[in-house]
Amino acid sequence: MISHSKISVDSIIVGQGIAGTLMHFALKKRGKKVIIIDNHHKGSATKVAAGGINPITGKRYVKSWRFEELMPVAKETYRALEQLLDIAIFKDRNIFRILKNAGEENTWLGRSGDPLYSDYFVENPTVNEFGEHLNSFPSVGEIRNGAQVNISHLVEKYRAHLLKNEELISESFEFEKLEINPKIEYKNLEAERLIFCDGAASRNNPFFKYLPFEVSKGEALNIKISNSKLEKILRHKVSIVPTTPENYWVGASNDWDFVDDTPTQKGKEELEGYLNQILKSKYQIVDHKAAIRPTVKDRRPLLGKHPVHHNLFIFNGLGTKGASLAPALSEKMSDFLLNKKTLWEEIDIKRYEKLYLPQ
């Protein structure tokens, strides 16, 4: 969008990853005029992520946080985006878990017997689908009601939608050009509010860098397994996620000590090592990607209003669960912005207000 005259909008969003995309979509549904500023950064976490939605996670196989509230909104939102953009991005997928020892099997059996978990565990799973491709393991488990969202495709198609409707400024955000008066003024834009959805870049954001961001580098492979049509996600130390027939996303590694977002030989070898433990079929590495993702120590997103500048907001810290969190949280954030509804305490940045030191 190129214009030299003053443009008035309701909201400016900085960043068009999964958070910025769904924040824009939620506000537009409410009839608001919104502009996104985004530099199309190739190493953004959204462009590398698999978009998996997993109802049961961790070594103890516990239900994902607020999953019953998040999943219906996610499914409804992604279906609506499919219609808007004329794309197919959402697919229900079961998740196959390898249980590598008796301890894991006992934990699995104990959890699967819990009536509160009956919607998520498949009784008597078999390895039929994976038969010729999978190495031998002591036992397996299967989770239902999971899903996968092709979020990189979604973000690219939504970017084209924004450009078509002149709702995107394709450039980096320049903090020195921001003026915070009764209204937000940025270059030729005037807005009621500005929402930072800028992912890992927020750790250097002068307004929100007081928040306890922890950033990690994740690396992933795209592989091809000839004569394979696996439909389920396979999980064992890493995830193997179907993307297109014979093609799979593999990842992700997790590195807290990194220099930049460039893929590394070390990361590639680590992922290949896990793959070789899982698969007996030969595979071809098609691509190798890396990105830096924002996480938070308490593993809860960061949403809310700046302690001093009440027209500055943040929607960030979705971590590896962005595909499941972003739809419902963008709705929560919209109601917070427009209808003065409260945010869940677990996600409101008020929990870190004591860390803010006035500038």
C-alpha positions as CSV (number, residue, x, y, z in Angstrom):
1,M,0.0,0.0,0.0
2,I,1.5,3.3,-1.1
3,S,-0.1,6.6,-0.1
4,H,1.2,10.0,1.0
5,S,-2.0,11.3,2.5
6,K,-3.1,10.8,6.1
7,I,-4.8,7.4,6.5
8,S,-7.0,6.8,9.6
9,V,-7.6,3.3,10.8
10,D,-8.9,1.6,13.9
11,S,-5.8,-0.5,14.5
12,I,-2.2,-1.0,13.3
13,I,-0.8,-4.5,13.7
14,V,3.0,-5.0,13.5
15,G,3.8,-8.5,12.2
16,Q,2.0,-10.9,10.0
17,G,2.8,-14.3,11.4
18,I,0.0,-16.5,12.7
19,A,-0.8,-14.1,15.5
20,G,-0.9,-11.0,13.3
21,T,-2.9,-12.8,10.6
22,L,-5.6,-14.0,13.0
23,M,-5.7,-10.7,14.9
24,H,-6.4,-8.9,11.7
25,F,-9.0,-11.5,10.7
26,A,-10.8,-11.2,14.1
27,L,-10.9,-7.4,14.0
28,K,-12.1,-7.3,10.4
29,K,-15.0,-9.6,11.3
30,R,-16.0,-6.9,13.8
31,G,-16.1,-4.3,11.0
32,K,-12.8,-2.5,11.9
33,K,-10.3,-0.9,9.6
34,V,-6.9,-2.5,10.1
35,I,-3.5,-2.1,8.6
36,I,-0.6,-4.6,9.0
37,I,3.1,-3.6,8.8
38,D,5.3,-6.6,8.1
39,N,8.6,-7.1,6.3
40,H,7.9,-10.7,5.1
41,H,10.9,-12.1,7.1
42,K,11.9,-15.4,5.7
43,G,13.0,-16.9,9.0
44,S,9.8,-16.2,10.9
45,A,8.6,-19.1,13.1
46,T,5.3,-19.3,11.3
47,K,6.9,-20.1,7.9
48,V,8.8,-23.0,9.3
49,A,6.2,-24.5,11.7
50,A,4.3,-27.7,11.0
51,G,1.0,-26.3,12.4
52,G,0.2,-29.4,14.5
53,I,-2.6,-29.4,17.0
54,N,-2.1,-32.0,19.7
55,P,-4.7,-32.6,22.5
56,I,-2.3,-34.8,24.6
57,T,1.2,-33.7,25.2
58,G,4.3,-34.3,27.3
59,K,5.9,-37.3,29.0
60,R,2.9,-37.8,31.2
61,Y,0.4,-37.5,28.3
62,V,-1.7,-34.7,29.8
63,K,-4.4,-32.7,28.1
64,S,-3.2,-29.5,26.5
65,W,-4.0,-26.3,28.3
66,R,-7.7,-25.3,27.8
67,F,-8.0,-27.6,24.8
68,E,-11.7,-28.0,25.0
69,E,-12.2,-24.3,24.7
70,L,-9.5,-23.7,22.1
71,M,-10.2,-26.5,19.5
72,P,-13.8,-25.6,18.5
73,V,-12.7,-22.0,17.8
74,A,-9.7,-23.2,15.9
75,K,-11.7,-25.4,13.7
76,E,-14.4,-22.8,13.0
77,T,-11.8,-20.1,12.3
78,Y,-9.7,-22.1,9.9
79,R,-12.8,-23.3,8.0
80,A,-13.8,-19.7,7.7
81,L,-10.4,-18.7,6.4
82,E,-10.5,-21.6,3.9
83,Q,-13.7,-20.1,2.5
84,L,-12.4,-16.6,2.4
85,L,-9.2,-17.4,0.7
86,D,-10.4,-20.5,-1.3
87,I,-7.7,-22.8,0.1
88,A,-7.5,-26.0,2.0
89,I,-5.4,-25.7,5.1
90,F,-7.1,-27.6,8.0
91,K,-7.0,-31.4,8.3
92,D,-8.1,-33.6,11.2
93,R,-5.2,-36.0,12.0
94,N,-4.6,-38.6,14.6
95,I,-1.3,-38.7,16.3
96,F,0.7,-41.9,16.6
97,R,3.0,-42.1,19.7
98,I,5.9,-44.6,20.0
99,L,6.2,-46.0,23.5
100,K,9.8,-47.0,23.8
101,N,9.8,-48.8,27.2
102,A,7.6,-50.4,29.8
103,G,7.5,-47.2,31.9
104,E,6.0,-45.1,29.0
105,E,3.5,-47.9,28.2
106,N,2.3,-48.0,31.8
107,T,1.9,-44.2,31.9
108,W,0.0,-44.4,28.7
109,L,-2.3,-47.1,29.9
110,G,-3.0,-45.3,33.1
111,R,-3.9,-42.1,31.3
112,S,-6.0,-43.8,28.7
113,G,-8.1,-45.4,31.4
114,D,-9.1,-42.0,32.8
115,P,-12.8,-41.3,31.8
116,L,-11.8,-37.6,31.4
117,Y,-9.5,-38.6,28.5
118,S,-11.8,-41.1,26.7
119,D,-12.3,-38.7,23.8
120,Y,-8.6,-38.7,23.0
121,F,-7.2,-42.2,23.2
122,V,-7.7,-44.9,20.5
123,E,-8.2,-48.4,21.9
124,N,-5.9,-51.1,20.5
125,P,-4.0,-49.0,17.9
126,T,-2.1,-50.8,15.2
127,V,0.9,-49.9,13.1
128,N,-0.7,-51.0,9.9
129,E,-0.4,-47.6,8.1
130,F,3.3,-47.4,9.0
131,G,4.1,-51.1,8.6
132,E,6.8,-51.1,6.0
133,H,8.3,-47.7,7.0
134,L,8.6,-48.0,10.8
135,N,11.4,-49.6,12.8
136,S,10.3,-52.1,15.5
137,F,9.3,-50.6,18.9
138,P,7.9,-52.3,22.1
139,S,4.5,-50.6,21.9
140,V,2.5,-47.8,20.4
141,G,-0.3,-45.4,21.3
142,E,-2.7,-43.3,19.2
143,I,-4.4,-40.0,19.9
144,R,-7.5,-38.8,18.1
145,N,-9.0,-35.4,17.7
146,G,-5.7,-33.8,16.7
147,A,-5.2,-31.7,13.6
148,Q,-2.8,-30.0,11.3
149,V,-3.0,-26.5,9.9
150,N,-0.8,-25.4,6.9
151,I,-0.1,-22.1,8.6
152,S,2.7,-21.1,6.2
153,H,0.3,-21.4,3.2
154,L,-2.4,-19.6,5.2
155,V,-0.1,-16.7,6.0
156,E,1.1,-16.4,2.3
157,K,-2.4,-16.4,1.0
158,Y,-3.6,-14.0,3.6
159,R,-0.7,-11.7,2.7
160,A,-1.9,-11.7,-0.9
161,H,-5.4,-10.9,0.4
162,L,-4.1,-8.0,2.4
163,L,-2.2,-6.6,-0.6
164,K,-5.2,-6.9,-2.8
165,N,-7.2,-4.9,-0.3
166,E,-4.4,-2.4,0.4
167,E,-4.2,-3.4,4.1
168,L,-0.5,-4.3,4.2
169,I,2.6,-2.1,4.3
170,S,5.5,-4.4,3.3
171,E,8.4,-2.9,5.3
172,S,10.1,-3.1,8.7
173,F,8.6,-1.2,11.5
174,E,10.6,1.9,12.5
175,F,10.1,2.7,16.2
176,E,11.6,6.2,15.8
177,K,8.7,7.1,13.5
178,L,6.1,6.2,16.1
179,E,4.4,9.0,18.0
180,I,2.1,8.1,21.0
181,N,-0.3,11.0,21.5
182,P,-4.0,10.6,22.3
183,K,-3.9,8.6,19.1
184,I,-1.2,6.5,17.5
185,E,0.7,8.3,14.7
186,Y,3.1,6.4,12.4
187,K,4.3,8.0,9.2
188,N,1.1,8.7,7.3
189,L,-1.1,6.5,9.5
190,E,-3.3,7.5,12.4
191,A,-4.9,4.8,14.6
192,E,-6.7,4.3,17.9
193,R,-4.3,1.5,18.9
194,L,-1.2,-0.4,17.8
195,I,-0.8,-4.1,18.4
196,F,2.6,-5.8,18.4
197,C,2.4,-9.3,16.9
198,D,6.0,-9.4,16.0
199,G,7.1,-12.8,17.4
200,A,10.7,-13.1,18.5
201,A,11.5,-9.5,17.5
202,S,9.5,-8.4,20.6
203,R,12.5,-9.1,22.8
204,N,14.1,-6.0,21.3
205,N,10.8,-4.0,21.3
206,P,11.5,-0.9,23.4
207,F,8.0,-1.0,24.9
208,F,7.7,-4.6,25.7
209,K,11.2,-5.9,26.2
210,Y,10.6,-5.9,29.9
211,L,8.5,-9.1,29.4
212,P,10.4,-12.3,30.1
213,F,10.8,-13.5,26.6
214,E,12.8,-16.7,26.1
215,V,13.7,-17.3,22.4
216,S,14.8,-20.6,21.0
217,K,15.9,-21.7,17.6
218,G,14.1,-24.5,15.9
219,E,15.2,-26.4,12.8
220,A,13.1,-28.6,10.6
221,L,13.5,-30.8,7.6
222,N,11.1,-31.4,4.7
223,I,11.6,-35.0,3.5
224,K,10.2,-37.3,0.8
225,I,9.5,-41.0,1.4
226,S,8.7,-42.6,-1.9
227,N,5.6,-44.8,-2.2
228,S,4.2,-43.6,1.1
229,K,0.8,-42.1,1.9
230,L,0.9,-41.6,5.7
231,E,-2.1,-39.7,7.0
232,K,-1.3,-39.7,10.7
233,I,1.3,-37.6,12.6
234,L,4.1,-39.7,14.0
235,R,5.6,-38.6,17.3
236,H,8.8,-39.9,18.9
237,K,11.3,-37.2,20.1
238,V,10.5,-35.3,16.9
239,S,7.3,-35.2,14.8
240,I,6.8,-36.5,11.3
241,V,3.9,-34.6,9.8
242,P,2.3,-35.3,6.4
243,T,2.2,-32.3,4.1
244,T,1.6,-33.6,0.6
245,P,1.6,-37.2,-0.7
246,E,5.1,-38.7,0.0
247,N,6.3,-35.4,1.6
248,Y,6.7,-34.8,5.4
249,W,7.7,-32.1,7.8
250,V,10.2,-33.3,10.4
251,G,11.0,-31.4,13.5
252,A,11.7,-29.5,15.4
253,S,15.0,-29.2,17.2
254,N,15.3,-26.8,20.1
255,D,18.4,-24.7,20.6
256,W,18.8,-22.1,23.3
257,D,22.3,-21.1,22.4
258,F,22.4,-19.9,18.8
259,V,23.9,-17.1,16.7
260,D,21.2,-16.5,14.1
261,D,18.3,-18.1,12.3
262,T,20.4,-19.9,9.7
263,P,20.0,-23.7,9.4
264,T,23.0,-25.6,10.8
265,Q,24.7,-28.9,10.0
266,K,24.4,-29.8,13.7
267,G,20.7,-29.3,13.6
268,K,20.4,-31.3,10.5
269,E,22.4,-34.2,11.9
270,E,20.3,-34.2,15.1
271,L,17.1,-34.4,13.2
272,E,18.5,-37.1,10.9
273,G,19.6,-39.1,14.0
274,Y,16.0,-39.1,15.3
275,L,14.6,-40.0,11.9
276,N,17.0,-43.0,11.5
277,Q,15.8,-44.3,14.9
278,I,12.2,-44.1,13.7
279,L,12.2,-45.0,10.0
280,K,13.5,-48.0,8.2
281,S,12.4,-46.6,4.8
282,K,14.9,-44.5,2.8
283,Y,14.1,-40.8,2.7
284,Q,15.3,-37.8,0.7
285,I,15.9,-34.5,2.4
286,V,14.1,-31.9,0.2
287,D,14.6,-28.8,2.4
288,H,16.2,-27.7,5.7
289,K,14.8,-24.6,7.5
290,A,15.3,-22.8,10.8
291,A,13.6,-20.0,12.7
292,I,13.6,-18.3,16.1
293,R,10.5,-18.6,18.1
294,P,9.3,-16.6,21.1
295,T,8.5,-18.6,24.3
296,V,7.7,-17.6,27.9
297,K,9.0,-19.2,31.0
298,D,5.6,-20.0,32.4
299,R,4.6,-21.4,29.0
300,R,1.6,-19.0,28.6
301,P,1.1,-16.4,25.9
302,L,1.6,-12.7,26.4
303,L,-1.5,-10.6,25.7
304,G,-2.5,-7.2,27.0
305,K,-2.0,-3.5,27.4
306,H,1.2,-1.6,28.0
307,P,1.5,-0.5,31.7
308,V,1.8,3.2,30.7
309,H,0.9,3.6,27.1
310,H,-2.7,2.5,27.0
311,N,-3.0,2.5,23.2
312,L,-0.1,0.0,22.8
313,F,-0.8,-3.7,23.0
314,I,0.9,-7.0,22.5
315,F,-0.2,-10.4,21.2
316,N,2.7,-12.8,21.4
317,G,4.5,-15.7,23.0
318,L,2.4,-18.5,21.4
319,G,5.4,-20.7,21.1
320,T,5.0,-24.1,19.5
321,K,1.3,-24.2,20.0
322,G,0.4,-21.2,17.8
323,A,-1.9,-23.1,15.5
324,S,-4.2,-24.1,18.4
325,L,-3.9,-20.9,20.4
326,A,-4.1,-18.1,17.9
327,P,-7.7,-18.5,16.8
328,A,-9.3,-18.4,20.3
329,L,-6.8,-15.9,21.7
330,S,-7.3,-13.5,18.8
331,E,-11.1,-13.5,19.6
332,K,-10.3,-12.9,23.3
333,M,-7.9,-10.1,22.4
334,S,-10.5,-8.5,20.1
335,D,-13.1,-8.5,22.9
336,F,-10.5,-7.1,25.3
337,L,-9.7,-4.2,22.8
338,L,-13.2,-3.4,21.6
339,N,-15.6,-4.5,24.4
340,K,-13.4,-4.1,27.5
341,K,-13.8,-7.7,28.4
342,T,-11.1,-9.2,30.7
343,L,-8.4,-11.5,29.4
344,W,-7.7,-14.8,31.1
345,E,-5.3,-14.2,34.0
346,E,-2.9,-16.8,32.7
347,I,-2.2,-14.8,29.5
348,D,-2.6,-11.2,30.6
349,I,0.7,-9.4,30.8
350,K,-0.4,-7.8,34.0
351,R,1.1,-10.8,35.7
352,Y,4.5,-9.3,34.8
353,E,3.8,-5.7,35.6
354,K,6.3,-5.6,38.5
355,L,9.1,-6.1,35.9
356,Y,8.3,-2.9,34.1
357,L,10.7,0.0,34.9
358,P,9.4,3.4,33.7
359,Q,11.6,4.8,31.0
